[in-house]
Amino acid sequence: MLFTTTSIIEGFPVKQYLGIVTGETIIGANAIKDFKAGLTDFFGGRSGTYERVLIQAKDTSMNEMANRAAQMGANAVIGIDIDYETIGSGGSMLMVACSGTAVII
């Protein structure tokens, strides 16, 4: 399965557009992660803890989208957009949603 944020893949013309596919993940940040991130915020620097959560959520959403595209018979997803949002009380959860167009190239 090929993925791209562009609407075309150079050298691979789209033979058939199959429709929009999405993948969504909502993941919570627990108290220990919040505490570690708070220390990073206080002392400065990057928060590896939250970065790993972001990567995990993005990868899960992309895999979900790929599975849905494969079920449609696609071999590529083009025009991918990835959105990150905090939700829940006090922004305690992270939502990652991705969408694209399932195609056959």
Z-matrix of the N, CA and C atoms (Angstrom, degrees):
N
C 1 1.451
C 2 1.524 1 107.80
N 3 1.311 2 116.25 1 126.83
C 4 1.463 3 121.64 2 175.96
C 5 1.519 4 109.26 3 -97.40
N 6 1.328 5 115.65 4 144.05
C 7 1.461 6 122.42 5 178.19
C 8 1.517 7 109.32 6 -127.71
N 9 1.325 8 115.57 7 140.49
C 10 1.460 9 119.47 8 174.79
C 11 1.524 10 110.27 9 -154.01
N 12 1.319 11 114.91 10 149.95
C 13 1.458 12 119.65 11 175.23
C 14 1.529 13 111.18 12 -85.04
N 15 1.325 14 116.66 13 -10.17
C 16 1.459 15 120.76 14 179.06
C 17 1.524 16 109.95 15 -86.21
N 18 1.325 17 116.32 16 166.83
C 19 1.467 18 120.21 17 -178.26
C 20 1.527 19 112.45 18 -88.45
N 21 1.327 20 116.49 19 -4.96
C 22 1.462 21 120.62 20 177.12
C 23 1.529 22 108.57 21 -139.79
N 24 1.318 23 115.12 22 160.37
C 25 1.460 24 121.61 23 171.43
C 26 1.527 25 104.93 24 -119.98
N 27 1.312 26 116.91 25 110.25
C 28 1.455 27 121.88 26 -174.69
C 29 1.529 28 110.60 27 -53.48
N 30 1.326 29 115.17 28 130.04
C 31 1.457 30 120.94 29 179.86
C 32 1.512 31 114.26 30 86.69
N 33 1.321 32 117.48 31 -4.30
C 34 1.460 33 122.36 32 -179.37
C 35 1.529 34 109.23 33 -130.17
N 36 1.324 35 117.75 34 86.69
C 37 1.469 36 118.59 35 -179.38
C 38 1.530 37 111.47 36 -65.95
N 39 1.311 38 115.55 37 145.53
C 40 1.463 39 121.17 38 177.98
C 41 1.522 40 108.55 39 -73.93
N 42 1.329 41 115.89 40 122.54
C 43 1.465 42 121.41 41 179.00
C 44 1.528 43 111.08 42 -88.68
N 45 1.355 44 115.25 43 -33.69
C 46 1.459 45 119.04 44 -178.63
C 47 1.520 46 110.14 45 -155.18
N 48 1.323 47 116.07 46 133.54
C 49 1.459 48 122.84 47 173.34
C 50 1.522 49 107.82 48 -92.59
N 51 1.329 50 116.61 49 125.67
C 52 1.462 51 120.38 50 -175.45
C 53 1.522 52 113.70 51 -102.38
N 54 1.314 53 117.38 52 -18.53
C 55 1.461 54 119.96 53 177.82
C 56 1.518 55 112.89 54 129.83
N 57 1.305 56 114.32 55 176.96
C 58 1.465 57 122.00 56 -178.45
C 59 1.519 58 109.40 57 -78.68
N 60 1.337 59 115.45 58 138.16
C 61 1.459 60 121.32 59 174.12
C 62 1.526 61 108.32 60 -126.05
N 63 1.305 62 115.05 61 149.65
C 64 1.462 63 120.14 62 -179.00
C 65 1.524 64 110.36 63 -134.57
N 66 1.299 65 114.71 64 162.45
C 67 1.455 66 122.64 65 171.33
C 68 1.510 67 107.82 66 -145.50
N 69 1.314 68 116.83 67 135.87
C 70 1.462 69 120.81 68 -176.91
C 71 1.525 70 109.78 69 -133.23
N 72 1.312 71 114.91 70 143.77
C 73 1.455 72 120.95 71 175.18
C 74 1.513 73 108.68 72 -141.66
N 75 1.324 74 115.67 73 134.70
C 76 1.462 75 120.98 74 171.69
C 77 1.517 76 106.14 75 -120.59
N 78 1.312 77 115.53 76 124.61
C 79 1.457 78 120.18 77 -175.26
C 80 1.527 79 108.36 78 -131.79
N 81 1.296 80 115.73 79 138.13
C 82 1.459 81 120.86 80 -179.24
C 83 1.511 82 111.62 81 -91.58
N 84 1.297 83 115.11 82 150.60
C 85 1.466 84 121.50 83 173.22
C 86 1.524 85 106.33 84 -105.62
N 87 1.317 86 116.39 85 119.17
C 88 1.461 87 118.29 86 -176.27
C 89 1.529 88 111.49 87 -82.20
N 90 1.304 89 116.09 88 175.69
C 91 1.470 90 121.96 89 -174.07
C 92 1.525 91 112.01 90 -62.11
N 93 1.323 92 118.11 91 -37.57
C 94 1.469 93 120.21 92 -179.49
C 95 1.522 94 110.14 93 -65.64
N 96 1.336 95 117.08 94 -43.14
C 97 1.460 96 120.36 95 177.59
C 98 1.524 97 109.91 96 -62.13
N 99 1.349 98 116.52 97 -42.44
C 100 1.461 99 120.15 98 178.50
C 101 1.524 100 111.14 99 -61.21
N 102 1.323 101 117.23 100 -41.44
C 103 1.457 102 121.28 101 179.96
C 104 1.529 103 110.40 102 -63.51
N 105 1.334 104 117.03 103 -48.13
C 106 1.467 105 120.81 104 179.28
C 107 1.525 106 111.11 105 -61.37
N 108 1.327 107 116.23 106 -42.38
C 109 1.462 108 120.08 107 179.28
C 110 1.523 109 110.43 108 -65.14
N 111 1.340 110 116.98 109 -36.24
C 112 1.464 111 120.79 110 177.44
C 113 1.516 112 111.67 111 -62.61
N 114 1.323 113 116.91 112 -39.67
C 115 1.466 114 120.37 113 176.31
C 116 1.523 115 111.09 114 -63.89
N 117 1.326 116 116.17 115 -43.14
C 118 1.461 117 119.86 116 178.13
C 119 1.517 118 110.26 117 -61.96
N 120 1.328 119 116.44 118 -41.78
C 121 1.458 120 121.02 119 178.72
C 122 1.525 121 110.59 120 -62.48
N 123 1.321 122 117.37 121 -41.51
C 124 1.460 123 122.07 122 -178.45
C 125 1.531 124 111.20 123 -68.10
N 126 1.330 125 116.75 124 -45.52
C 127 1.459 126 120.94 125 -175.75
C 128 1.528 127 113.46 126 -90.91
N 129 1.304 128 116.49 127 -12.69
C 130 1.462 129 120.28 128 -180.00
C 131 1.517 130 111.06 129 94.37
N 132 1.317 131 115.23 130 162.81
C 133 1.458 132 120.33 131 178.55
C 134 1.508 133 112.24 132 106.34
N 135 1.313 134 114.09 133 -178.39
C 136 1.462 135 121.20 134 -178.72
C 137 1.522 136 110.32 135 -86.91
N 138 1.318 137 114.92 136 151.50
C 139 1.459 138 120.56 137 177.33
C 140 1.527 139 109.16 138 -100.79
N 141 1.321 140 115.80 139 93.96
C 142 1.452 141 120.90 140 178.39
C 143 1.510 142 112.14 141 -59.98
N 144 1.331 143 116.47 142 -32.00
C 145 1.463 144 121.00 143 179.81
C 146 1.517 145 110.70 144 -61.36
N 147 1.336 146 117.24 145 -51.69
C 148 1.458 147 120.51 146 -179.95
C 149 1.519 148 111.70 147 -71.11
N 150 1.327 149 117.57 148 -32.88
C 151 1.458 150 119.35 149 177.50
C 152 1.528 151 110.74 150 -61.87
N 153 1.324 152 117.05 151 -40.80
C 154 1.465 153 120.14 152 178.02
C 155 1.535 154 110.81 153 -64.64
N 156 1.332 155 117.28 154 -38.21
C 157 1.466 156 120.70 155 177.59
C 158 1.526 157 109.83 156 -64.62
N 159 1.327 158 117.52 157 -43.14
C 160 1.467 159 121.29 158 178.16
C 161 1.522 160 111.37 159 -60.27
N 162 1.326 161 116.41 160 -45.79
C 163 1.465 162 120.98 161 -179.58
C 164 1.523 163 110.35 162 -62.97
N 165 1.327 164 116.39 163 -44.13
C 166 1.469 165 120.69 164 179.41
C 167 1.525 166 110.75 165 -60.78
N 168 1.330 167 116.97 166 -45.44
C 169 1.463 168 120.94 167 -178.99
C 170 1.529 169 110.89 168 -65.90
N 171 1.328 170 117.38 169 -41.38
C 172 1.468 171 120.78 170 178.94
C 173 1.516 172 110.38 171 -64.54
N 174 1.329 173 117.59 172 -45.55
C 175 1.467 174 121.00 173 -179.71
C 176 1.534 175 111.42 174 -62.56
N 177 1.314 176 117.13 175 -40.35
C 178 1.463 177 121.06 176 178.73
C 179 1.529 178 110.60 177 -64.30
N 180 1.326 179 117.20 178 -43.73
C 181 1.466 180 121.19 179 178.86
C 182 1.525 181 111.41 180 -64.06
N 183 1.323 182 116.71 181 -42.22
C 184 1.469 183 120.55 182 179.48
C 185 1.530 184 110.33 183 -65.10
N 186 1.335 185 117.09 184 -41.65
C 187 1.473 186 119.96 185 178.55
C 188 1.524 187 111.40 186 -63.51
N 189 1.328 188 116.25 187 -40.39
C 190 1.461 189 120.69 188 177.82
C 191 1.527 190 110.11 189 -62.31
N 192 1.334 191 116.59 190 -43.90
C 193 1.458 192 120.69 191 179.01
C 194 1.533 193 110.43 192 -63.70
N 195 1.330 194 116.85 193 -42.30
C 196 1.469 195 121.03 194 179.33
C 197 1.526 196 111.15 195 -61.80
N 198 1.330 197 116.95 196 -42.18
C 199 1.466 198 120.42 197 178.69
C 200 1.519 199 111.28 198 -62.65
N 201 1.316 200 116.88 199 -41.57
C 202 1.469 201 120.19 200 178.91
C 203 1.525 202 110.91 201 -65.93
N 204 1.341 203 116.25 202 -39.40
C 205 1.468 204 119.99 203 178.27
C 206 1.526 205 110.46 204 -65.35
N 207 1.321 206 117.41 205 -42.44
C 208 1.464 207 121.47 206 179.47
C 209 1.526 208 110.60 207 -62.33
N 210 1.337 209 117.16 208 -38.37
C 211 1.469 210 120.76 209 178.33
C 212 1.528 211 111.31 210 -62.96
N 213 1.328 212 116.10 211 -26.32
C 214 1.467 213 121.01 212 178.16
C 215 1.533 214 111.41 213 -84.34
N 216 1.334 215 117.00 214 -9.59
C 217 1.458 216 120.98 215 -178.63
C 218 1.521 217 113.85 216 95.33
N 219 1.317 218 117.29 217 11.30
C 220 1.471 219 121.54 218 -178.21
C 221 1.526 220 111.10 219 -77.20
N 222 1.325 221 114.73 220 153.91
C 223 1.459 222 120.12 221 171.35
C 224 1.527 223 111.38 222 -120.82
N 225 1.343 224 115.87 223 7.25
C 226 1.460 225 120.97 224 176.59
C 227 1.531 226 109.24 225 -159.43
N 228 1.327 227 115.16 226 155.91
C 229 1.467 228 121.77 227 172.10
C 230 1.523 229 106.03 228 -128.27
N 231 1.324 230 115.43 229 124.27
C 232 1.463 231 120.88 230 -178.10
C 233 1.525 232 109.94 231 -113.91
N 234 1.335 233 115.62 232 164.32
C 235 1.465 234 121.09 233 176.76
C 236 1.514 235 113.16 234 63.66
N 237 1.322 236 117.37 235 35.10
C 238 1.463 237 121.05 236 -175.82
C 239 1.525 238 111.27 237 -69.27
N 240 1.327 239 114.77 238 135.93
C 241 1.461 240 122.88 239 175.27
C 242 1.528 241 107.14 240 -126.47
N 243 1.322 242 116.41 241 133.80
C 244 1.459 243 121.20 242 179.05
C 245 1.526 244 108.24 243 -119.54
N 246 1.327 245 116.08 244 126.48
C 247 1.464 246 122.10 245 179.97
C 248 1.518 247 110.12 246 -117.90
N 249 1.322 248 116.31 247 139.94
C 250 1.459 249 123.36 248 178.08
C 251 1.521 250 108.12 249 -119.57
N 252 1.326 251 117.35 250 131.87
C 253 1.463 252 122.66 251 178.82
C 254 1.522 253 109.36 252 -141.42
N 255 1.324 254 116.38 253 148.80
C 256 1.457 255 119.81 254 169.18
C 257 1.520 256 107.25 255 -97.95
N 258 1.328 257 116.04 256 141.18
C 259 1.458 258 121.28 257 -179.29
C 260 1.522 259 108.24 258 -138.67
N 261 1.304 260 115.64 259 174.23
C 262 1.462 261 120.86 260 179.32
C 263 1.512 262 111.26 261 86.05
N 264 1.323 263 115.54 262 175.07
C 265 1.455 264 120.52 263 -178.59
C 266 1.528 265 109.61 264 -66.59
N 267 1.296 266 115.64 265 123.27
C 268 1.465 267 121.26 266 -179.93
C 269 1.511 268 113.64 267 68.88
N 270 1.344 269 118.04 268 20.05
C 271 1.455 270 120.94 269 -179.97
C 272 1.514 271 112.60 270 63.62
N 273 1.323 272 116.42 271 37.41
C 274 1.462 273 121.57 272 -174.12
C 275 1.521 274 114.04 273 -78.21
N 276 1.323 275 116.56 274 -8.99
C 277 1.457 276 119.74 275 -179.27
C 278 1.519 277 109.47 276 -126.99
N 279 1.310 278 115.07 277 152.60
C 280 1.459 279 121.61 278 179.57
C 281 1.515 280 108.67 279 -113.77
N 282 1.328 281 116.04 280 131.96
C 283 1.447 282 121.32 281 175.52
C 284 1.519 283 108.21 282 -113.53
N 285 1.326 284 115.80 283 130.72
C 286 1.453 285 121.36 284 173.28
C 287 1.521 286 106.61 285 -120.48
N 288 1.317 287 116.29 286 124.09
C 289 1.449 288 121.91 287 179.06
C 290 1.526 289 108.31 288 -125.34
N 291 1.301 290 115.90 289 132.97
C 292 1.459 291 119.36 290 176.32
C 293 1.527 292 108.54 291 -126.29
N 294 1.313 293 115.14 292 150.71
C 295 1.444 294 120.50 293 178.89
C 296 1.515 295 109.19 294 -145.82
N 297 1.299 296 115.36 295 155.70
C 298 1.461 297 121.41 296 178.47
C 299 1.509 298 109.01 297 -168.18
N 300 1.319 299 115.66 298 -175.58
C 301 1.444 300 121.87 299 179.40
C 302 1.521 301 108.99 300 -110.03
N 303 1.323 302 116.13 301 122.09
C 304 1.464 303 122.02 302 177.69
C 305 1.527 304 107.95 303 -77.38
N 306 1.341 305 116.01 304 130.62
C 307 1.457 306 120.70 305 -177.90
C 308 1.525 307 110.20 306 -138.98
N 309 1.327 308 113.86 307 164.34
C 310 1.456 309 121.27 308 167.57
C 311 1.516 310 106.05 309 -111.25
N 312 1.322 311 115.13 310 126.11
C 313 1.469 312 119.64 311 179.25
C 314 1.522 313 109.69 312 -111.99
